Amino acid sequence: MTAIAEAVEHGAESALAEEYENVPVPLTARRSLASVSAVWVGFPMILTCAVFGGLVVYSLGFWKGMLAILVGNLVLMSYVGSLSYLAGKTGKNFALTAIETFGKKGYVVPSGFLATIVIGWFAFQTGLTGAILADTMHWSEEWTTLGAGVGYILITLLGIRALSVIGVIAAPLFIALSVTAIVLALRNSSFSDALSYSGGAGTAAMSMGAAITLVVACFIDSGTMTSDFTRWSRNGRQGFWAAFSAFPIANGIALFVGGLIVALAAATNPASNGGNFLGTLIDHGGLLVPLAVVFVFVNLGSVCAHCLYNGAVGWGQLSGNKMRPLTLILGVIGVALAVAGIWSHFEQWLNLLGVIVPPIGIVIILDQLVLPKLVAWSGSDAAVKWPPFAAWAVGSAAALAAHENAPWLSDALVGMVVGAIAFVGFRYAVRSKAVAA
């Protein structure tokens, strides 16, 4: 409620206030921990994560699935939390943060890469809105997708305050309806049945490493760009706790719910739909039907608005333009892709790209948070700094190699570890050369 009150109060002052796309957020404009947490908490507590949680449990069984969910969320907590601490400390968005590590010209590559990927996710989730309601309510998929996309663009235009409000609405609504779905599922099953669930994927089951990668990859893109949200925190500590509200709390809840729905045998076709519990609600009719429809728009609208905001802020810095005009341009592109049905081909591609994203955040964390405390190194003023790019390439190559040749490993973790080792080595080599000179 504190976050809603604050958002309404600030919104009354200016519905379209300054978003600080090209400069750090000044201390006078920073927001409370509750407000920034509300921005993050409503982002991962979504139906999509419930689907993924169900897929993990369907593959590994209840206990192994929950272990994969826990490990993946601890990885995200450490990764996103560190980047959020840095954001709260500096007030810089992702693009401004990337300048420090990759150089004044080099930052264009990682920033443009991620700002484009999240627009793909915006298109994917917008298309998913239309597909879900077409499947469950028999609505026109194209018109539903178009209407939803326009609504999501309008929400994003309101800026960070709107993300805070929709987050506060989306999270309680998810909890209320997921609890309802679980209660309905318990009419035909029991918790003991769920705890003893051994999975149903058989020989098609994913490995523990692949399951951890799925959990991490689901939010590694926007997680790497967390600075766009947590730069509004009053300090680094509050930035970390704002991210903590998402990983492991909000994301863990969504994944757990999806896994439990599958373990209770309440999911329809869990091999492809995972822990999607929308059908459980709609099948019982009555008031649950309109609530389920509202839930889809609010829930997926939350993630769409966040992704579009990430993309607009990122391209705002790259192009020197404001967030709102870019929200319109990028939003129209994303909605067009969604209505055209191209979104349905994105998921595997986006997840694969997610595998090569983790080294980006790792080199930033090491460069700006860890190494400065361990060695006396002031960095360089080069327009393009080669050590982070080389480490990103080596870490990504290792992750892709693991993806192809070692499916029992977690691609994301391999990329992080190898990228970190490579960056330390490259930085040490540059430092030694500079000292020798």
Secondary structure, 3 states (H helix, E strand, C coil): CHHHHHHHHHHHHCCCCCCCCCCCCCHHHCCCHHHHHHHHHCCCCCHHHHHHHHHHHHHHCHHHHHHHHHHHHHHHHHHHHHHHHHHHHHCCCHHHHHHHHHCCCCCHHHHHHHHHHHHHHHHHHHHHHHHHHHHHHCCCHHHHHHHHHHHHHHHHHCCHHHHHHHHHHHHHHHHHHHHHHHHHHCCCCCHHHHHCCCCCCHHHCCCHHHHHHHHHHCCHHHHHCCHHHHCCCCCHHHHHHHHHHHHHHHHHHHHHHHHHHHHCCCCCCHHHHCCCCHHHHHHCCCCHHHHHHHHHHHHHHHHHHHHHHHHHHHHHHHHCCCHHHHHHHHHHHHHHHHHCCHHHHCHHHHHHHHHCCHHHHHHHHHHHHHHHHHCCCCCCCCCCCHHHHHHHHHHHHHHHHHHHHCCCCCHHHHHHHHHHHHHHHHHHHHHHHHHHC
